[in-house]
Amino acid sequence: MIEGVLSLKKDAQEDEKRITMDDNAICIHVKPLYDYYIYLSDCETVTGALRWVEHIRQKTWMTDVMLSRVIELMIQHNEAR
């Protein structure tokens, strides 16, 4: 059981590392050769952020951990504005 918990924790940490942010966008590193960008200017309103959350939530590669990280970065960006 401990191995299972540790494996889940490692998977969650890997998922979080796949999400980065620069001055212009949140980048989700989906595959080695494929990055998915969410431009921060599209997330500066509640409506814009919710549209993006709903859109990426439907992606088959999106995990709950990744979605939480994207939302955290949207909040961080908007608090800094």
Backbone as CSV, one residue per row, in Angstrom:
resi,resn,N_x,N_y,N_z,CA_x,CA_y,CA_z,C_x,C_y,C_z
1,MET,0.822,-1.201,0.000,0.000,0.000,0.000,0.863,1.261,0.000
2,ILE,1.946,1.232,0.766,2.839,2.398,0.824,3.416,2.693,-0.564
3,GLU,3.792,1.623,-1.290,4.335,1.832,-2.632,3.309,2.519,-3.527
4,GLY,2.032,2.134,-3.412,0.976,2.749,-4.209,0.821,4.226,-3.911
5,VAL,0.862,4.582,-2.634,0.751,5.989,-2.229,1.946,6.778,-2.735
6,LEU,3.137,6.214,-2.597,4.342,6.901,-3.070,4.320,7.080,-4.585
7,SER,3.809,6.083,-5.281,3.690,6.175,-6.738,2.719,7.286,-7.142
8,LEU,1.586,7.370,-6.458,0.620,8.435,-6.739,1.215,9.807,-6.479
9,LYS,1.975,9.926,-5.383,2.600,11.201,-5.056,3.624,11.581,-6.124
10,LYS,4.408,10.596,-6.577,5.395,10.864,-7.624,4.703,11.278,-8.921
11,ASP,3.617,10.604,-9.276,2.866,10.964,-10.479,2.332,12.389,-10.380
12,ALA,1.828,12.759,-9.204,1.305,14.113,-9.007,2.411,15.151,-9.143
13,GLN,3.579,14.849,-8.592,4.702,15.782,-8.719,5.130,15.938,-10.173
14,GLU,5.128,14.842,-10.917,5.466,14.904,-12.340,4.438,15.735,-13.104
15,ASP,3.161,15.556,-12.780,2.111,16.341,-13.430,2.306,17.829,-13.174
16,GLU,2.636,18.195,-11.938,2.845,19.616,-11.618,4.012,20.185,-12.396
17,LYS,5.069,19.407,-12.590,6.245,19.879,-13.329,5.937,20.128,-14.803
18,ARG,4.887,19.524,-15.299,4.527,19.687,-16.707,3.866,21.030,-16.992
19,ILE,3.579,21.803,-15.937,2.912,23.098,-16.078,3.907,24.197,-15.718
20,THR,4.156,25.108,-16.658,5.036,26.246,-16.397,4.333,27.532,-16.818
21,MET,4.885,28.655,-16.367,4.307,29.947,-16.733,5.429,30.930,-16.981
22,ASP,5.276,31.735,-18.040,6.180,32.849,-18.269,5.355,34.130,-18.233
23,ASP,5.872,35.218,-18.747,5.160,36.495,-18.699,3.890,36.519,-19.542
24,ASN,3.797,35.640,-20.527,2.691,35.704,-21.478,1.720,34.534,-21.436
25,ALA,2.163,33.376,-20.929,1.315,32.194,-21.064,1.619,31.130,-20.010
26,ILE,0.621,30.303,-19.803,0.791,29.063,-19.058,1.058,28.002,-20.123
27,CYS,2.085,27.212,-19.915,2.433,26.168,-20.880,2.248,24.801,-20.230
28,ILE,1.500,23.946,-20.900,1.308,22.574,-20.449,2.109,21.697,-21.395
29,HIS,3.105,21.030,-20.856,3.965,20.153,-21.653,3.263,18.798,-21.740
30,VAL,2.504,18.615,-22.814,1.669,17.431,-22.972,2.507,16.224,-23.371
31,LYS,3.310,16.380,-24.380,4.181,15.318,-24.874,5.541,15.935,-25.141
32,PRO,6.552,15.120,-25.318,7.889,15.702,-25.567,7.926,16.720,-26.701
33,LEU,7.115,16.542,-27.704,7.144,17.474,-28.830,5.883,18.312,-28.945
34,TYR,5.085,18.370,-27.893,3.814,19.088,-27.972,3.574,19.885,-26.699
35,ASP,3.477,21.190,-26.837,3.154,22.083,-25.725,1.810,22.741,-26.010
36,TYR,1.029,22.918,-24.965,-0.304,23.510,-25.070,-0.264,24.828,-24.306
37,TYR,-0.559,25.930,-24.990,-0.442,27.258,-24.388,-1.804,27.861,-24.066
38,ILE,-1.861,28.486,-22.894,-3.018,29.276,-22.480,-2.486,30.689,-22.255
39,TYR,-2.868,31.597,-23.108,-2.353,32.959,-22.985,-3.019,33.667,-21.812
40,LEU,-2.186,34.266,-20.980,-2.664,34.883,-19.747,-3.658,36.006,-20.006
41,SER,-3.520,36.690,-21.115,-4.466,37.766,-21.435,-5.885,37.223,-21.618
42,ASP,-6.006,35.929,-21.942,-7.327,35.300,-22.085,-7.942,34.915,-20.737
43,CYS,-7.147,35.006,-19.679,-7.584,34.536,-18.352,-7.750,35.670,-17.355
44,GLU,-7.852,36.890,-17.837,-7.885,38.042,-16.936,-9.284,38.423,-16.482
45,THR,-10.266,37.698,-16.961,-11.632,37.867,-16.456,-12.105,36.518,-15.930
46,VAL,-13.111,36.553,-15.082,-13.673,35.302,-14.563,-14.198,34.454,-15.713
47,THR,-14.890,35.093,-16.636,-15.443,34.368,-17.786,-14.342,33.725,-18.617
48,GLY,-13.293,34.467,-18.890,-12.189,33.930,-19.682,-11.507,32.759,-19.002
49,ALA,-11.248,32.906,-17.710,-10.600,31.820,-16.960,-11.486,30.582,-16.918
50,LEU,-12.771,30.775,-16.671,-13.682,29.622,-16.610,-13.809,28.925,-17.961
51,ARG,-13.789,29.692,-19.024,-13.839,29.075,-20.362,-12.639,28.165,-20.583
52,TRP,-11.458,28.666,-20.192,-10.263,27.851,-20.347,-10.299,26.621,-19.449
53,VAL,-10.727,26.791,-18.206,-10.804,25.651,-17.284,-11.732,24.585,-17.854
54,GLU,-12.887,24.988,-18.333,-13.832,24.032,-18.906,-13.243,23.370,-20.153
55,HIS,-12.560,24.138,-20.966,-11.974,23.602,-22.196,-10.897,22.545,-21.901
56,ILE,-9.946,22.883,-21.045,-8.848,21.938,-20.795,-9.276,20.779,-19.907
57,ARG,-10.313,20.977,-19.111,-10.825,19.893,-18.265,-11.290,18.713,-19.112
58,GLN,-11.705,18.980,-20.323,-12.210,17.937,-21.215,-11.104,17.178,-21.953
59,LYS,-9.876,17.657,-21.870,-8.769,16.990,-22.553,-8.468,15.649,-21.879
60,THR,-8.207,14.640,-22.675,-7.958,13.303,-22.118,-6.658,13.237,-21.322
61,TRP,-5.715,14.124,-21.602,-4.430,14.114,-20.919,-4.429,14.973,-19.655
62,MET,-5.490,15.704,-19.397,-5.562,16.594,-18.238,-5.887,15.795,-16.983
63,THR,-5.089,15.973,-15.956,-5.350,15.334,-14.667,-5.872,16.373,-13.679
64,ASP,-6.428,15.923,-12.576,-6.898,16.848,-11.546,-5.750,17.686,-10.995
65,VAL,-4.588,17.069,-10.838,-3.416,17.783,-10.325,-2.997,18.878,-11.303
66,MET,-2.975,18.542,-12.582,-2.595,19.533,-13.597,-3.606,20.671,-13.649
67,LEU,-4.895,20.344,-13.586,-5.927,21.372,-13.629,-5.811,22.304,-12.427
68,SER,-5.564,21.738,-11.269,-5.382,22.565,-10.063,-4.202,23.508,-10.222
69,ARG,-3.118,23.020,-10.805,-1.928,23.849,-10.997,-2.216,24.985,-11.990
70,VAL,-2.923,24.690,-13.059,-3.285,25.732,-14.033,-4.124,26.812,-13.351
71,ILE,-5.092,26.398,-12.553,-5.939,27.366,-11.842,-5.109,28.198,-10.876
72,GLU,-4.189,27.569,-10.153,-3.298,28.302,-9.239,-2.521,29.378,-9.998
73,LEU,-2.007,29.028,-11.174,-1.230,29.995,-11.948,-2.102,31.119,-12.497
74,MET,-3.333,30.813,-12.886,-4.259,31.867,-13.314,-4.504,32.849,-12.171
75,ILE,-4.737,32.317,-10.995,-4.962,33.171,-9.815,-3.731,34.011,-9.526
76,GLN,-2.568,33.369,-9.532,-1.307,34.073,-9.277,-1.110,35.216,-10.258
77,HIS,-1.369,34.966,-11.514,-1.226,36.020,-12.540,-2.180,37.184,-12.254
78,ASN,-3.433,36.872,-11.949,-4.414,37.925,-11.753,-4.194,38.685,-10.451
79,GLU,-3.659,38.055,-9.446,-3.340,38.769,-8.209,-2.176,39.716,-8.401
80,ALA,-1.266,39.378,-9.309,-0.073,40.211,-9.547,-0.380,41.410,-10.436
81,ARG,-1.509,41.378,-11.129,-1.851,42.487,-12.036,-2.240,43.713,-11.277
